[in-house]
Amino acid sequence: MSHKDWLSRQQRQKQGIEKAHKQGKYRGKQADYERHKKVIYYRNIKKLSIYETSEATGYSSSQVCRIQRLYALKNEKN
């Protein structure tokens, strides 16, 4: 019974998200650019390691790498 309830809730959420997408209202979780700036600052200016940066910002090590790669690509394009 609970599994059926879970499936119906999941289906209804999916329908709601699709409807919001069509209306242009749903954008997903937005990035915290202030925290991204901290990551770039700690990595490039303070020369902290990935682990130290993740501890200081609260991001995982893999997220620190993703952010760093994202901003490296942006700088290459400009």
mmCIF file of the N, C-alpha and C atoms, coordinates in Angstrom:
data_MODEL
# 
_entry.id   MODEL 
# 
loop_
_atom_site.group_PDB 
_atom_site.id 
_atom_site.type_symbol 
_atom_site.label_atom_id 
_atom_site.label_alt_id 
_atom_site.label_comp_id 
_atom_site.label_asym_id 
_atom_site.label_entity_id 
_atom_site.label_seq_id 
_atom_site.pdbx_PDB_ins_code 
_atom_site.Cartn_x 
_atom_site.Cartn_y 
_atom_site.Cartn_z 
_atom_site.occupancy 
_atom_site.B_iso_or_equiv 
_atom_site.pdbx_formal_charge 
_atom_site.auth_seq_id 
_atom_site.auth_comp_id 
_atom_site.auth_asym_id 
_atom_site.auth_atom_id 
_atom_site.pdbx_PDB_model_num 
ATOM 1   N N  . MET A 1 1  ? 0.825  -1.197 0.000   1.00 0.00 ? 1  MET A N  1 
ATOM 2   C CA . MET A 1 1  ? 0.000  0.000  0.000   1.00 0.00 ? 1  MET A CA 1 
ATOM 3   C C  . MET A 1 1  ? 0.874  1.269  0.000   1.00 0.00 ? 1  MET A C  1 
ATOM 4   N N  . SER A 1 2  ? 1.880  1.268  0.863   1.00 0.00 ? 2  SER A N  1 
ATOM 5   C CA . SER A 1 2  ? 2.728  2.458  0.930   1.00 0.00 ? 2  SER A CA 1 
ATOM 6   C C  . SER A 1 2  ? 3.529  2.635  -0.355  1.00 0.00 ? 2  SER A C  1 
ATOM 7   N N  . HIS A 1 3  ? 3.909  1.541  -0.972  1.00 0.00 ? 3  HIS A N  1 
ATOM 8   C CA . HIS A 1 3  ? 4.647  1.620  -2.235  1.00 0.00 ? 3  HIS A CA 1 
ATOM 9   C C  . HIS A 1 3  ? 3.767  2.236  -3.328  1.00 0.00 ? 3  HIS A C  1 
ATOM 10  N N  . LYS A 1 4  ? 2.493  1.865  -3.337  1.00 0.00 ? 4  LYS A N  1 
ATOM 11  C CA . LYS A 1 4  ? 1.563  2.431  -4.315  1.00 0.00 ? 4  LYS A CA 1 
ATOM 12  C C  . LYS A 1 4  ? 1.388  3.931  -4.091  1.00 0.00 ? 4  LYS A C  1 
ATOM 13  N N  . ASP A 1 5  ? 1.303  4.348  -2.828  1.00 0.00 ? 5  ASP A N  1 
ATOM 14  C CA . ASP A 1 5  ? 1.212  5.777  -2.510  1.00 0.00 ? 5  ASP A CA 1 
ATOM 15  C C  . ASP A 1 5  ? 2.464  6.515  -2.971  1.00 0.00 ? 5  ASP A C  1 
ATOM 16  N N  . TRP A 1 6  ? 3.608  5.904  -2.725  1.00 0.00 ? 6  TRP A N  1 
ATOM 17  C CA . TRP A 1 6  ? 4.872  6.518  -3.126  1.00 0.00 ? 6  TRP A CA 1 
ATOM 18  C C  . TRP A 1 6  ? 4.928  6.690  -4.644  1.00 0.00 ? 6  TRP A C  1 
ATOM 19  N N  . LEU A 1 7  ? 4.513  5.651  -5.382  1.00 0.00 ? 7  LEU A N  1 
ATOM 20  C CA . LEU A 1 7  ? 4.520  5.723  -6.841  1.00 0.00 ? 7  LEU A CA 1 
ATOM 21  C C  . LEU A 1 7  ? 3.574  6.801  -7.357  1.00 0.00 ? 7  LEU A C  1 
ATOM 22  N N  . SER A 1 8  ? 2.396  6.909  -6.759  1.00 0.00 ? 8  SER A N  1 
ATOM 23  C CA . SER A 1 8  ? 1.442  7.928  -7.225  1.00 0.00 ? 8  SER A CA 1 
ATOM 24  C C  . SER A 1 8  ? 1.960  9.328  -6.917  1.00 0.00 ? 8  SER A C  1 
ATOM 25  N N  . ARG A 1 9  ? 2.598  9.525  -5.748  1.00 0.00 ? 9  ARG A N  1 
ATOM 26  C CA . ARG A 1 9  ? 3.183  10.839 -5.422  1.00 0.00 ? 9  ARG A CA 1 
ATOM 27  C C  . ARG A 1 9  ? 4.290  11.177 -6.399  1.00 0.00 ? 9  ARG A C  1 
ATOM 28  N N  . GLN A 1 10 ? 5.124  10.197 -6.708  1.00 0.00 ? 10 GLN A N  1 
ATOM 29  C CA . GLN A 1 10 ? 6.218  10.404 -7.649  1.00 0.00 ? 10 GLN A CA 1 
ATOM 30  C C  . GLN A 1 10 ? 5.680  10.799 -9.026  1.00 0.00 ? 10 GLN A C  1 
ATOM 31  N N  . GLN A 1 11 ? 4.636  10.127 -9.465  1.00 0.00 ? 11 GLN A N  1 
ATOM 32  C CA . GLN A 1 11 ? 4.026  10.413 -10.763 1.00 0.00 ? 11 GLN A CA 1 
ATOM 33  C C  . GLN A 1 11 ? 3.430  11.819 -10.782 1.00 0.00 ? 11 GLN A C  1 
ATOM 34  N N  . ARG A 1 12 ? 2.735  12.192 -9.706  1.00 0.00 ? 12 ARG A N  1 
ATOM 35  C CA . ARG A 1 12 ? 2.114  13.524 -9.638  1.00 0.00 ? 12 ARG A CA 1 
ATOM 36  C C  . ARG A 1 12 ? 3.176  14.619 -9.604  1.00 0.00 ? 12 ARG A C  1 
ATOM 37  N N  . GLN A 1 13 ? 4.271  14.397 -8.902  1.00 0.00 ? 13 GLN A N  1 
ATOM 38  C CA . GLN A 1 13 ? 5.355  15.372 -8.879  1.00 0.00 ? 13 GLN A CA 1 
ATOM 39  C C  . GLN A 1 13 ? 5.954  15.539 -10.269 1.00 0.00 ? 13 GLN A C  1 
ATOM 40  N N  . LYS A 1 14 ? 6.135  14.427 -10.952 1.00 0.00 ? 14 LYS A N  1 
ATOM 41  C CA . LYS A 1 14 ? 6.685  14.466 -12.309 1.00 0.00 ? 14 LYS A CA 1 
ATOM 42  C C  . LYS A 1 14 ? 5.766  15.266 -13.227 1.00 0.00 ? 14 LYS A C  1 
ATOM 43  N N  . GLN A 1 15 ? 4.454  15.059 -13.097 1.00 0.00 ? 15 GLN A N  1 
ATOM 44  C CA . GLN A 1 15 ? 3.488  15.804 -13.913 1.00 0.00 ? 15 GLN A CA 1 
ATOM 45  C C  . GLN A 1 15 ? 3.554  17.297 -13.593 1.00 0.00 ? 15 GLN A C  1 
ATOM 46  N N  . GLY A 1 16 ? 3.667  17.625 -12.306 1.00 0.00 ? 16 GLY A N  1 
ATOM 47  C CA . GLY A 1 16 ? 3.751  19.028 -11.901 1.00 0.00 ? 16 GLY A CA 1 
ATOM 48  C C  . GLY A 1 16 ? 4.998  19.706 -12.430 1.00 0.00 ? 16 GLY A C  1 
ATOM 49  N N  . ILE A 1 17 ? 6.111  19.009 -12.395 1.00 0.00 ? 17 ILE A N  1 
ATOM 50  C CA . ILE A 1 17 ? 7.367  19.570 -12.891 1.00 0.00 ? 17 ILE A CA 1 
ATOM 51  C C  . ILE A 1 17 ? 7.299  19.775 -14.400 1.00 0.00 ? 17 ILE A C  1 
ATOM 52  N N  . GLU A 1 18 ? 6.730  18.808 -15.120 1.00 0.00 ? 18 GLU A N  1 
ATOM 53  C CA . GLU A 1 18 ? 6.586  18.958 -16.576 1.00 0.00 ? 18 GLU A CA 1 
ATOM 54  C C  . GLU A 1 18 ? 5.694  20.152 -16.914 1.00 0.00 ? 18 GLU A C  1 
ATOM 55  N N  . LYS A 1 19 ? 4.613  20.318 -16.180 1.00 0.00 ? 19 LYS A N  1 
ATOM 56  C CA . LYS A 1 19 ? 3.703  21.447 -16.404 1.00 0.00 ? 19 LYS A CA 1 
ATOM 57  C C  . LYS A 1 19 ? 4.427  22.773 -16.141 1.00 0.00 ? 19 LYS A C  1 
ATOM 58  N N  . ALA A 1 20 ? 5.190  22.832 -15.054 1.00 0.00 ? 20 ALA A N  1 
ATOM 59  C CA . ALA A 1 20 ? 5.939  24.048 -14.725 1.00 0.00 ? 20 ALA A CA 1 
ATOM 60  C C  . ALA A 1 20 ? 6.998  24.339 -15.779 1.00 0.00 ? 20 ALA A C  1 
ATOM 61  N N  . HIS A 1 21 ? 7.645  23.299 -16.322 1.00 0.00 ? 21 HIS A N  1 
ATOM 62  C CA . HIS A 1 21 ? 8.626  23.474 -17.397 1.00 0.00 ? 21 HIS A CA 1 
ATOM 63  C C  . HIS A 1 21 ? 7.972  24.145 -18.599 1.00 0.00 ? 21 HIS A C  1 
ATOM 64  N N  . LYS A 1 22 ? 6.794  23.654 -18.973 1.00 0.00 ? 22 LYS A N  1 
ATOM 65  C CA . LYS A 1 22 ? 6.095  24.204 -20.132 1.00 0.00 ? 22 LYS A CA 1 
ATOM 66  C C  . LYS A 1 22 ? 5.713  25.660 -19.917 1.00 0.00 ? 22 LYS A C  1 
ATOM 67  N N  . GLN A 1 23 ? 5.403  26.027 -18.677 1.00 0.00 ? 23 GLN A N  1 
ATOM 68  C CA . GLN A 1 23 ? 5.019  27.406 -18.364 1.00 0.00 ? 23 GLN A CA 1 
ATOM 69  C C  . GLN A 1 23 ? 6.237  28.297 -18.129 1.00 0.00 ? 23 GLN A C  1 
ATOM 70  N N  . GLY A 1 24 ? 7.416  27.694 -18.085 1.00 0.00 ? 24 GLY A N  1 
ATOM 71  C CA . GLY A 1 24 ? 8.641  28.459 -17.881 1.00 0.00 ? 24 GLY A CA 1 
ATOM 72  C C  . GLY A 1 24 ? 8.875  28.846 -16.433 1.00 0.00 ? 24 GLY A C  1 
ATOM 73  N N  . LYS A 1 25 ? 8.227  28.176 -15.501 1.00 0.00 ? 25 LYS A N  1 
ATOM 74  C CA . LYS A 1 25 ? 8.344  28.521 -14.089 1.00 0.00 ? 25 LYS A CA 1 
ATOM 75  C C  . LYS A 1 25 ? 9.387  27.690 -13.349 1.00 0.00 ? 25 LYS A C  1 
ATOM 76  N N  . TYR A 1 26 ? 9.665  26.504 -13.831 1.00 0.00 ? 26 TYR A N  1 
ATOM 77  C CA . TYR A 1 26 ? 10.562 25.588 -13.131 1.00 0.00 ? 26 TYR A CA 1 
ATOM 78  C C  . TYR A 1 26 ? 11.962 25.684 -13.716 1.00 0.00 ? 26 TYR A C  1 
ATOM 79  N N  . ARG A 1 27 ? 12.924 25.984 -12.869 1.00 0.00 ? 27 ARG A N  1 
ATOM 80  C CA . ARG A 1 27 ? 14.309 26.084 -13.328 1.00 0.00 ? 27 ARG A CA 1 
ATOM 81  C C  . ARG A 1 27 ? 15.242 25.157 -12.575 1.00 0.00 ? 27 ARG A C  1 
ATOM 82  N N  . GLY A 1 28 ? 14.714 24.416 -11.617 1.00 0.00 ? 28 GLY A N  1 
ATOM 83  C CA . GLY A 1 28 ? 15.563 23.540 -10.816 1.00 0.00 ? 28 GLY A CA 1 
ATOM 84  C C  . GLY A 1 28 ? 16.287 24.331 -9.745  1.00 0.00 ? 28 GLY A C  1 
ATOM 85  N N  . LYS A 1 29 ? 17.172 23.678 -9.057  1.00 0.00 ? 29 LYS A N  1 
ATOM 86  C CA . LYS A 1 29 ? 17.931 24.324 -7.991  1.00 0.00 ? 29 LYS A CA 1 
ATOM 87  C C  . LYS A 1 29 ? 18.993 25.234 -8.604  1.00 0.00 ? 29 LYS A C  1 
ATOM 88  N N  . GLN A 1 30 ? 19.021 26.482 -8.177  1.00 0.00 ? 30 GLN A N  1 
ATOM 89  C CA . GLN A 1 30 ? 19.951 27.457 -8.726  1.00 0.00 ? 30 GLN A CA 1 
ATOM 90  C C  . GLN A 1 30 ? 21.283 27.413 -7.977  1.00 0.00 ? 30 GLN A C  1 
ATOM 91  N N  . ALA A 1 31 ? 22.346 27.691 -8.681  1.00 0.00 ? 31 ALA A N  1 
ATOM 92  C CA . ALA A 1 31 ? 23.692 27.668 -8.108  1.00 0.00 ? 31 ALA A CA 1 
ATOM 93  C C  . ALA A 1 31 ? 23.884 28.858 -7.174  1.00 0.00 ? 31 ALA A C  1 
ATOM 94  N N  . ASP A 1 32 ? 24.695 28.661 -6.136  1.00 0.00 ? 32 ASP A N  1 
ATOM 95  C CA . ASP A 1 32 ? 25.048 29.713 -5.186  1.00 0.00 ? 32 ASP A CA 1 
ATOM 96  C C  . ASP A 1 32 ? 26.375 30.319 -5.651  1.00 0.00 ? 32 ASP A C  1 
ATOM 97  N N  . TYR A 1 33 ? 26.292 31.392 -6.420  1.00 0.00 ? 33 TYR A N  1 
ATOM 98  C CA . TYR A 1 33 ? 27.485 31.962 -7.042  1.00 0.00 ? 33 TYR A CA 1 
ATOM 99  C C  . TYR A 1 33 ? 28.439 32.600 -6.040  1.00 0.00 ? 33 TYR A C  1 
ATOM 100 N N  . GLU A 1 34 ? 27.938 33.049 -4.891  1.00 0.00 ? 34 GLU A N  1 
ATOM 101 C CA . GLU A 1 34 ? 28.824 33.591 -3.852  1.00 0.00 ? 34 GLU A CA 1 
ATOM 102 C C  . GLU A 1 34 ? 29.722 32.483 -3.300  1.00 0.00 ? 34 GLU A C  1 
ATOM 103 N N  . ARG A 1 35 ? 29.152 31.309 -3.103  1.00 0.00 ? 35 ARG A N  1 
ATOM 104 C CA . ARG A 1 35 ? 29.937 30.179 -2.626  1.00 0.00 ? 35 ARG A CA 1 
ATOM 105 C C  . ARG A 1 35 ? 30.913 29.709 -3.701  1.00 0.00 ? 35 ARG A C  1 
ATOM 106 N N  . HIS A 1 36 ? 30.504 29.808 -4.957  1.00 0.00 ? 36 HIS A N  1 
ATOM 107 C CA . HIS A 1 36 ? 31.409 29.457 -6.054  1.00 0.00 ? 36 HIS A CA 1 
ATOM 108 C C  . HIS A 1 36 ? 32.619 30.391 -6.056  1.00 0.00 ? 36 HIS A C  1 
ATOM 109 N N  . LYS A 1 37 ? 32.373 31.672 -5.816  1.00 0.00 ? 37 LYS A N  1 
ATOM 110 C CA . LYS A 1 37 ? 33.480 32.634 -5.767  1.00 0.00 ? 37 LYS A CA 1 
ATOM 111 C C  . LYS A 1 37 ? 34.462 32.277 -4.655  1.00 0.00 ? 37 LYS A C  1 
ATOM 112 N N  . LYS A 1 38 ? 33.931 31.801 -3.519  1.00 0.00 ? 38 LYS A N  1 
ATOM 113 C CA . LYS A 1 38 ? 34.794 31.380 -2.417  1.00 0.00 ? 38 LYS A CA 1 
ATOM 114 C C  . LYS A 1 38 ? 35.685 30.219 -2.847  1.00 0.00 ? 38 LYS A C  1 
ATOM 115 N N  . VAL A 1 39 ? 35.105 29.268 -3.559  1.00 0.00 ? 39 VAL A N  1 
ATOM 116 C CA . VAL A 1 39 ? 35.875 28.110 -4.024  1.00 0.00 ? 39 VAL A CA 1 
ATOM 117 C C  . VAL A 1 39 ? 37.016 28.582 -4.919  1.00 0.00 ? 39 VAL A C  1 
ATOM 118 N N  . ILE A 1 40 ? 36.710 29.434 -5.874  1.00 0.00 ? 40 ILE A N  1 
ATOM 119 C CA . ILE A 1 40 ? 37.733 29.933 -6.797  1.00 0.00 ? 40 ILE A CA 1 
ATOM 120 C C  . ILE A 1 40 ? 38.796 30.726 -6.041  1.00 0.00 ? 40 ILE A C  1 
ATOM 121 N N  . TYR A 1 41 ? 38.369 31.525 -5.076  1.00 0.00 ? 41 TYR A N  1 
ATOM 122 C CA . TYR A 1 41 ? 39.313 32.301 -4.262  1.00 0.00 ? 41 TYR A CA 1 
ATOM 123 C C  . TYR A 1 41 ? 40.247 31.383 -3.486  1.00 0.00 ? 41 TYR A C  1 
ATOM 124 N N  . TYR A 1 42 ? 39.681 30.398 -2.795  1.00 0.00 ? 42 TYR A N  1 
ATOM 125 C CA . TYR A 1 42 ? 40.503 29.482 -1.999  1.00 0.00 ? 42 TYR A CA 1 
ATOM 126 C C  . TYR A 1 42 ? 41.466 28.673 -2.870  1.00 0.00 ? 42 TYR A C  1 
ATOM 127 N N  . ARG A 1 43 ? 41.013 28.251 -4.044  1.00 0.00 ? 43 ARG A N  1 
ATOM 128 C CA . ARG A 1 43 ? 41.865 27.430 -4.904  1.00 0.00 ? 43 ARG A CA 1 
ATOM 129 C C  . ARG A 1 43 ? 42.939 28.264 -5.603  1.00 0.00 ? 43 ARG A C  1 
ATOM 130 N N  . ASN A 1 44 ? 42.572 29.425 -6.156  1.00 0.00 ? 44 ASN A N  1 
ATOM 131 C CA . ASN A 1 44 ? 43.505 30.187 -6.990  1.00 0.00 ? 44 ASN A CA 1 
ATOM 132 C C  . ASN A 1 44 ? 44.339 31.193 -6.213  1.00 0.00 ? 44 ASN A C  1 
ATOM 133 N N  . ILE A 1 45 ? 43.748 31.881 -5.257  1.00 0.00 ? 45 ILE A N  1 
ATOM 134 C CA . ILE A 1 45 ? 44.459 32.935 -4.528  1.00 0.00 ? 45 ILE A CA 1 
ATOM 135 C C  . ILE A 1 45 ? 45.180 32.364 -3.302  1.00 0.00 ? 45 ILE A C  1 
ATOM 136 N N  . LYS A 1 46 ? 44.430 31.636 -2.469  1.00 0.00 ? 46 LYS A N  1 
ATOM 137 C CA . LYS A 1 46 ? 45.024 31.099 -1.242  1.00 0.00 ? 46 LYS A CA 1 
ATOM 138 C C  . LYS A 1 46 ? 45.783 29.793 -1.466  1.00 0.00 ? 46 LYS A C  1 
ATOM 139 N N  . LYS A 1 47 ? 45.606 29.184 -2.642  1.00 0.00 ? 47 LYS A N  1 
ATOM 140 C CA . LYS A 1 47 ? 46.307 27.956 -3.011  1.00 0.00 ? 47 LYS A CA 1 
ATOM 141 C C  . LYS A 1 47 ? 46.023 26.797 -2.039  1.00 0.00 ? 47 LYS A C  1 
ATOM 142 N N  . LEU A 1 48 ? 44.763 26.688 -1.590  1.00 0.00 ? 48 LEU A N  1 
ATOM 143 C CA . LEU A 1 48 ? 44.390 25.566 -0.733  1.00 0.00 ? 48 LEU A CA 1 
ATOM 144 C C  . LEU A 1 48 ? 44.181 24.318 -1.582  1.00 0.00 ? 48 LEU A C  1 
ATOM 145 N N  . SER A 1 49 ? 44.323 23.177 -0.967  1.00 0.00 ? 49 SER A N  1 
ATOM 146 C CA . SER A 1 49 ? 44.087 21.918 -1.670  1.00 0.00 ? 49 SER A CA 1 
ATOM 147 C C  . SER A 1 49 ? 42.590 21.737 -1.895  1.00 0.00 ? 49 SER A C  1 
ATOM 148 N N  . ILE A 1 50 ? 42.237 20.747 -2.689  1.00 0.00 ? 50 ILE A N  1 
ATOM 149 C CA . ILE A 1 50 ? 40.830 20.469 -2.945  1.00 0.00 ? 50 ILE A CA 1 
ATOM 150 C C  . ILE A 1 50 ? 40.144 20.080 -1.643  1.00 0.00 ? 50 ILE A C  1 
ATOM 151 N N  . TYR A 1 51 ? 40.795 19.247 -0.844  1.00 0.00 ? 51 TYR A N  1 
ATOM 152 C CA . TYR A 1 51 ? 40.228 18.816 0.431   1.00 0.00 ? 51 TYR A CA 1 
ATOM 153 C C  . TYR A 1 51 ? 40.024 20.011 1.368   1.00 0.00 ? 51 TYR A C  1 
ATOM 154 N N  . GLU A 1 52 ? 41.045 20.864 1.500   1.00 0.00 ? 52 GLU A N  1 
ATOM 155 C CA . GLU A 1 52 ? 40.940 22.039 2.374   1.00 0.00 ? 52 GLU A CA 1 
ATOM 156 C C  . GLU A 1 52 ? 39.835 22.976 1.896   1.00 0.00 ? 52 GLU A C  1 
ATOM 157 N N  . THR A 1 53 ? 39.708 23.139 0.596   1.00 0.00 ? 53 THR A N  1 
ATOM 158 C CA . THR A 1 53 ? 38.654 23.986 0.037   1.00 0.00 ? 53 THR A CA 1 
ATOM 159 C C  . THR A 1 53 ? 37.288 23.391 0.321   1.00 0.00 ? 53 THR A C  1 
ATOM 160 N N  . SER A 1 54 ? 37.164 22.093 0.200   1.00 0.00 ? 54 SER A N  1 
ATOM 161 C CA . SER A 1 54 ? 35.872 21.455 0.474   1.00 0.00 ? 54 SER A CA 1 
ATOM 162 C C  . SER A 1 54 ? 35.505 21.599 1.947   1.00 0.00 ? 54 SER A C  1 
ATOM 163 N N  . GLU A 1 55 ? 36.468 21.495 2.823   1.00 0.00 ? 55 GLU A N  1 
ATOM 164 C CA . GLU A 1 55 ? 36.211 21.678 4.256   1.00 0.00 ? 55 GLU A CA 1 
ATOM 165 C C  . GLU A 1 55 ? 35.791 23.119 4.557   1.00 0.00 ? 55 GLU A C  1 
ATOM 166 N N  . ALA A 1 56 ? 36.423 24.083 3.910   1.00 0.00 ? 56 ALA A N  1 
ATOM 167 C CA . ALA A 1 56 ? 36.145 25.492 4.166   1.00 0.00 ? 56 ALA A CA 1 
ATOM 168 C C  . ALA A 1 56 ? 34.795 25.946 3.611   1.00 0.00 ? 56 ALA A C  1 
ATOM 169 N N  . THR A 1 57 ? 34.377 25.365 2.492   1.00 0.00 ? 57 THR A N  1 
ATOM 170 C CA . THR A 1 57 ? 33.145 25.822 1.838   1.00 0.00 ? 57 THR A CA 1 
ATOM 171 C C  . THR A 1 57 ? 31.939 24.941 2.104   1.00 0.00 ? 57 THR A C  1 
ATOM 172 N N  . GLY A 1 58 ? 32.177 23.710 2.544   1.00 0.00 ? 58 GLY A N  1 
ATOM 173 C CA . GLY A 1 58 ? 31.063 22.806 2.785   1.00 0.00 ? 58 GLY A CA 1 
ATOM 174 C C  . GLY A 1 58 ? 30.657 21.999 1.569   1.00 0.00 ? 58 GLY A C  1 
ATOM 175 N N  . TYR A 1 59 ? 31.354 22.174 0.457   1.00 0.00 ? 59 TYR A N  1 
ATOM 176 C CA . TYR A 1 59 ? 31.114 21.377 -0.735  1.00 0.00 ? 59 TYR A CA 1 
ATOM 177 C C  . TYR A 1 59 ? 31.904 20.079 -0.636  1.00 0.00 ? 59 TYR A C  1 
ATOM 178 N N  . SER A 1 60 ? 31.502 19.087 -1.410  1.00 0.00 ? 60 SER A N  1 
ATOM 179 C CA . SER A 1 60 ? 32.292 17.857 -1.504  1.00 0.00 ? 60 SER A CA 1 
ATOM 180 C C  . SER A 1 60 ? 33.502 18.125 -2.401  1.00 0.00 ? 60 SER A C  1 
ATOM 181 N N  . SER A 1 61 ? 34.465 17.248 -2.328  1.00 0.00 ? 61 SER A N  1 
ATOM 182 C CA . SER A 1 61 ? 35.672 17.392 -3.151  1.00 0.00 ? 61 SER A CA 1 
ATOM 183 C C  . SER A 1 61 ? 35.332 17.362 -4.634  1.00 0.00 ? 61 SER A C  1 
ATOM 184 N N  . SER A 1 62 ? 34.408 16.481 -5.011  1.00 0.00 ? 62 SER A N  1 
ATOM 185 C CA . SER A 1 62 ? 34.040 16.387 -6.427  1.00 0.00 ? 62 SER A CA 1 
ATOM 186 C C  . SER A 1 62 ? 33.312 17.651 -6.885  1.00 0.00 ? 62 SER A C  1 
ATOM 187 N N  . GLN A 1 63 ? 32.519 18.264 -6.007  1.00 0.00 ? 63 GLN A N  1 
ATOM 188 C CA . GLN A 1 63 ? 31.828 19.511 -6.357  1.00 0.00 ? 63 GLN A CA 1 
ATOM 189 C C  . GLN A 1 63 ? 32.833 20.648 -6.528  1.00 0.00 ? 63 GLN A C  1 
ATOM 190 N N  . VAL A 1 64 ? 33.856 20.676 -5.688  1.00 0.00 ? 64 VAL A N  1 
ATOM 191 C CA . VAL A 1 64 ? 34.915 21.686 -5.826  1.00 0.00 ? 64 VAL A CA 1 
ATOM 192 C C  . VAL A 1 64 ? 35.573 21.547 -7.196  1.00 0.00 ? 64 VAL A C  1 
ATOM 193 N N  . CYS A 1 65 ? 35.842 20.324 -7.610  1.00 0.00 ? 65 CYS A N  1 
ATOM 194 C CA . CYS A 1 65 ? 36.454 20.087 -8.927  1.00 0.00 ? 65 CYS A CA 1 
ATOM 195 C C  . CYS A 1 65 ? 35.521 20.530 -10.047 1.00 0.00 ? 65 CYS A C  1 
ATOM 196 N N  . ARG A 1 66 ? 34.218 20.243 -9.913  1.00 0.00 ? 66 ARG A N  1 
ATOM 197 C CA . ARG A 1 66 ? 33.256 20.650 -10.935 1.00 0.00 ? 66 ARG A CA 1 
ATOM 198 C C  . ARG A 1 66 ? 33.201 22.168 -11.064 1.00 0.00 ? 66 ARG A C  1 
ATOM 199 N N  . ILE A 1 67 ? 33.164 22.858 -9.926  1.00 0.00 ? 67 ILE A N  1 
ATOM 200 C CA . ILE A 1 67 ? 33.100 24.323 -9.940  1.00 0.00 ? 67 ILE A CA 1 
ATOM 201 C C  . ILE A 1 67 ? 34.359 24.893 -10.578 1.00 0.00 ? 67 ILE A C  1 
ATOM 202 N N  . GLN A 1 68 ? 35.494 24.355 -10.192 1.00 0.00 ? 68 GLN A N  1 
ATOM 203 C CA . GLN A 1 68 ? 36.766 24.827 -10.740 1.00 0.00 ? 68 GLN A CA 1 
ATOM 204 C C  . GLN A 1 68 ? 36.802 24.623 -12.251 1.00 0.00 ? 68 GLN A C  1 
ATOM 205 N N  . ARG A 1 69 ? 36.353 23.474 -12.719 1.00 0.00 ? 69 ARG A N  1 
ATOM 206 C CA . ARG A 1 69 ? 36.326 23.179 -14.155 1.00 0.00 ? 69 ARG A CA 1 
ATOM 207 C C  . ARG A 1 69 ? 35.352 24.105 -14.879 1.00 0.00 ? 69 ARG A C  1 
ATOM 208 N N  . LEU A 1 70 ? 34.203 24.378 -14.264 1.00 0.00 ? 70 LEU A N  1 
ATOM 209 C CA . LEU A 1 70 ? 33.199 25.271 -14.860 1.00 0.00 ? 70 LEU A CA 1 
ATOM 210 C C  . LEU A 1 70 ? 33.781 26.663 -15.101 1.00 0.00 ? 70 LEU A C  1 
ATOM 211 N N  . TYR A 1 71 ? 34.461 27.203 -14.093 1.00 0.00 ? 71 TYR A N  1 
ATOM 212 C CA . TYR A 1 71 ? 35.011 28.550 -14.235 1.00 0.00 ? 71 TYR A CA 1 
ATOM 213 C C  . TYR A 1 71 ? 36.242 28.573 -15.133 1.00 0.00 ? 71 TYR A C  1 
ATOM 214 N N  . ALA A 1 72 ? 36.963 27.478 -15.211 1.00 0.00 ? 72 ALA A N  1 
ATOM 215 C CA . ALA A 1 72 ? 38.102 27.402 -16.135 1.00 0.00 ? 72 ALA A CA 1 
ATOM 216 C C  . ALA A 1 72 ? 37.592 27.436 -17.566 1.00 0.00 ? 72 ALA A C  1 
ATOM 217 N N  . LEU A 1 73 ? 36.479 26.752 -17.841 1.00 0.00 ? 73 LEU A N  1 
ATOM 218 C CA . LEU A 1 73 ? 35.895 26.766 -19.181 1.00 0.00 ? 73 LEU A CA 1 
ATOM 219 C C  . LEU A 1 73 ? 35.351 28.141 -19.539 1.00 0.00 ? 73 LEU A C  1 
ATOM 220 N N  . LYS A 1 74 ? 34.744 28.817 -18.572 1.00 0.00 ? 74 LYS A N  1 
ATOM 221 C CA . LYS A 1 74 ? 34.222 30.161 -18.815 1.00 0.00 ? 74 LYS A CA 1 
ATOM 222 C C  . LYS A 1 74 ? 35.350 31.123 -19.153 1.00 0.00 ? 74 LYS A C  1 
ATOM 223 N N  . ASN A 1 75 ? 36.470 30.988 -18.454 1.00 0.00 ? 75 ASN A N  1 
ATOM 224 C CA . ASN A 1 75 ? 37.618 31.881 -18.707 1.00 0.00 ? 75 ASN A CA 1 
ATOM 225 C C  . ASN A 1 75 ? 38.254 31.610 -20.055 1.00 0.00 ? 75 ASN A C  1 
ATOM 226 N N  . GLU A 1 76 ? 38.249 30.352 -20.500 1.00 0.00 ? 76 GLU A N  1 
ATOM 227 C CA . GLU A 1 76 ? 38.804 30.024 -21.804 1.00 0.00 ? 76 GLU A CA 1 
ATOM 228 C C  . GLU A 1 76 ? 37.980 30.630 -22.939 1.00 0.00 ? 76 GLU A C  1 
ATOM 229 N N  . LYS A 1 77 ? 36.660 30.665 -22.742 1.00 0.00 ? 77 LYS A N  1 
ATOM 230 C CA . LYS A 1 77 ? 35.787 31.211 -23.771 1.00 0.00 ? 77 LYS A CA 1 
ATOM 231 C C  . LYS A 1 77 ? 35.918 32.717 -23.889 1.00 0.00 ? 77 LYS A C  1 
ATOM 232 N N  . ASN A 1 78 ? 36.244 33.370 -22.778 1.00 0.00 ? 78 ASN A N  1 
ATOM 233 C CA . ASN A 1 78 ? 36.343 34.856 -22.800 1.00 0.00 ? 78 ASN A CA 1 
ATOM 234 C C  . ASN A 1 78 ? 37.670 35.265 -23.228 1.00 0.00 ? 78 ASN A C  1 
# 
